Amino acid sequence: MSRWTRMQADSLDHVIFAGQPRDEHSAWYWLISNAAWKDTTHRVRGTVVKVPRGSIFVTVKTLMSEWKWGSGKVQKFLRLLVSEGMISTKSGTGKMSITICNYSKFQDNSDKSGTRIDTPIDTETARKRHTKDTTTPLYKATLLDGREAEIYEALGANEKYRANGKFIVLSEPISWLDGGCDFDLDILPVIKSLSQANPNIKSWKYFSNAVFEARDARLAPAPTGANFPATKSQSQKKQSSSEIARQMANEARAVGQ
């Protein structure tokens, strides 16, 4: 009979593993745990593409960052997985689509006898039994859509603290997305701007107020009337988020002086 071991999707992201390169086993597990657990969509260069269950959109750069490997090692390992029939890959959208072959073998929610296996990734009711803090990691693959490398890159010089265990847990950025913040219009501009102003940030919480203020500014209804346009263009909304980020950066500089 098949044997199951229940593991949290981010169990290998614990602080004790911070900065350490993954072995091939944990790299394989990373692909499985970050693959879409249900059919979803992903934005690639402004285009929304379908992501079937068991697939993930990533770049080699993302895998290099997550696994702490060089480019050659990443590509060699992917070729090995393809040759063994464990994954299939497809390029052409600016990112690589990786599909886990026989994904249901690893994430199916019932055994051969038909007995339901209550896995945290596939079971909606299981999520509802937990608090927000314990369920947040389950949404990592769905909300971040493999864009972890971009959010770490936005930290600039502050990413150096990641090696000391800072910024490892992504529950705070996930809560921004869950709260309606846009990754490109709110989150990245704020992180980049505040990080440029302060190279000694050691927590995601430092950005929270500015991120939500950027969201509020972007979503605020435009004044209506004879002297005001009825709507804002997308570029104007993006500018509002950037202005909030710049304002927060200026305040940070003022405090430091």
N, C-alpha and C positions, 0 to 999 in steps of 0.2 A: 504494500500500500504506500501511497505517497505520504511523505513526512513534511510537516510545515513548521516553520519558525517565524513567529510574528516579530517584525522589526519596524520601528518608527522610521519614516522616510528620511529623516535627517539625523539618524543615530550616529552616522560616521562624521557628522559635522561638529561633534563635541569639541569643547575647548582643548581637551588633552591631545587631540589629533591636529590642532592648528599648526599650519606651516609645514606639516609633514607630507611628503609625496605619497600617493596611494599606491598600493600594490595592484596587480591586475585583477584580483578577485574583487576588491572594493571598487575599482573603476567599473567593472561589469555591473556590480550592484548599483552604482551611481546611475548608470544608464537606465536600469530597470525602474529604480525608485523615482527618477525624474521624468520618465515617459508619461504621456497623458494617460490618466486612468479612465478617461472617457473621451469620446469624440469632442473636439473643441476647435478653436481657431487661434491663429497667431499672426501678428502683424510683422511683415518683413518689408522694410523700405517703403512704408506707406501703403502696402498692399496686404489685405487680410486674406490669409490662406487657410485651408482646412487642415487640421491635424487629427488624423485618425487615432483611435485608442491604441496605445502601445508605441506611439511615435514621439519624437522630440526634435525640435529645430534648434541646432546649435552651430557654433563655428569652432574651428580647430583652436582658435584663441581662447574660447570659453573653456574647452576641455583642458587646455594647457594650464589655465588658471585654477580650475577646480581640482585637477589631479596632480598639479605641481610637476608636470612632465614637459619635456621638450617637444617641439613640433614633430620631429622624426619619430619619436617613440609613440606619440598619439596616433599618427597615421599608420604606423606599423601594426599597432594593436587593433585598430579598426579593420585593417585588411585581414588580420588573423580571424577576427570575429566573423567577417564576411565569408572567409574561406571555410569556416566551420559551420556555416549555416545558422549562426546565432543572431545576426543582424543583417539588414539590407540598408544601403545608403543611396541617397539621391541628392544631387546638387543642381543649382541653376536658378535659385531665388535670392542669392546673396548669402544664404545660410545652407547648411547641410541638414537634410532630413534623415534621421536614423530611426529605423523601425525594428523593434524587438521581435524576432521570429518566435512564434508560439507564445505570445505574450500572456495569453490566458492560462498557460501552464504555470506561470509565476504569480498571477494575480486573480485567478478564478476564485469565485466565492462559494464553491461547493466541491466536495470530494467525490470519488467515484460512486459512493453509495447514495449520493444525492443529499447528504447532510450538509447544511449550510455552514460555511466557515465565516465567522464574523471578522473580516479583515478591515482595518481602519481606513484603507484607501478606497475600498469599494462600497462601504456601508454607510448610508446616509444617517440611519438611526444611531449608529455608534457615535457619530460626530455630536449629535444632539445631547448625548449623555455626559459630555465633557464640558469643561469651562472653556472660555475663549483662549486662555493661555495654552491649554493643552491641544486644542484643535487647530490653532493657527498654523503649525508646521505642515499639516495635511494639505493645506492649500498652496504650498510653496510652488510646486510644479505648475499649477493651474494659473496662479496670479502672476508670478514672475516670468513664466514662459521661457525659462532658460536665459534670462537677461542679467543674471547675477554678475557676470563679468563687467557689464556696463556700469552697474551701480558702484562696484568696487573701483572701477577706473575713475569715476566721478569724484572719488575721495581725494584724488591727487596724492599729495605728500602724506595725508593722514592714513593711507592704506598701510603704511609701515607698522601701525599698531595692530594690524590683523595678525601678524606673526606672534604677538604677545597675547592672543586670545580675544582681542577687541573686534567688534563688527562681525563675529562669526555667526551669532544667532540673528536671523533675518526676520524675526517676528515683528519688529517695529516697522520696517519698510512694507511688510505685508499688510500691517494694519493701516498704513496710508492708502494702499491700493484698495483695501476693503472699505475704507472710508470715502471712496470716490475720487481720490487724487489720481491725476494722470501721470504715467511714468515719464513721458517726454516733455509735457508742458509744465508740470509742477515739481516732480521729484528730482529729476536730473539737474534742471537749472538751479534749484536751491542748493543741492549738495555741492555742485561745482563752485557756485559763487561763495558760499560760506567757507568751503575748504580752502579757496584761494586767499580768503581773508584771515583764516586761522589754521595754521598747520599743526595744531596740537589738539584736535578734536578726537575724543576716544570713545564716543558713544553715538548710536543712531538717534537717541533721544534729543541730542543737541539740535537736530534739524527739524524735529516734529512740529513745533509751533510755526516755523516759517513755511513748511510744506503745506500745512492746513490753511495758512493765510493765503498762500498762492492759489490753492484750490478755491477758497472762498472768493478771492478777487476774480478768478476766471469764471466762476459760475454766477457771480452777482448779476442780477437783471440790469440791463442797460436802461438808463433814464429815457422815458418817452415824452414826447411833446413836440412843440413846434421847433425848438432849438436843439433837439437831440435826435440822433439816429435811433432807429428801433432796435437794431441788432449790432453785435460786434462780429467782425470777421475772425477767422481762425488765427490769423497772424496777430491781430490785436489782442486776442485772448492769450496767446503765447507770450506776447510782450508784457502783459499784466503780470504773469507768473515770474518772468525774468526781473521785472521791476521790484517785485516783492523780495526776490532773492538778493538783488543788489542793495536794497534798503537794509535788509538784515545784515548783509556783509559790512555795510558802512557803520551800522550800530556796533558790530563786533569789533571793528577797527577802533572806534571811539572808546570802547570800554578798555581796550588794550593799551591805549595811549596814556 
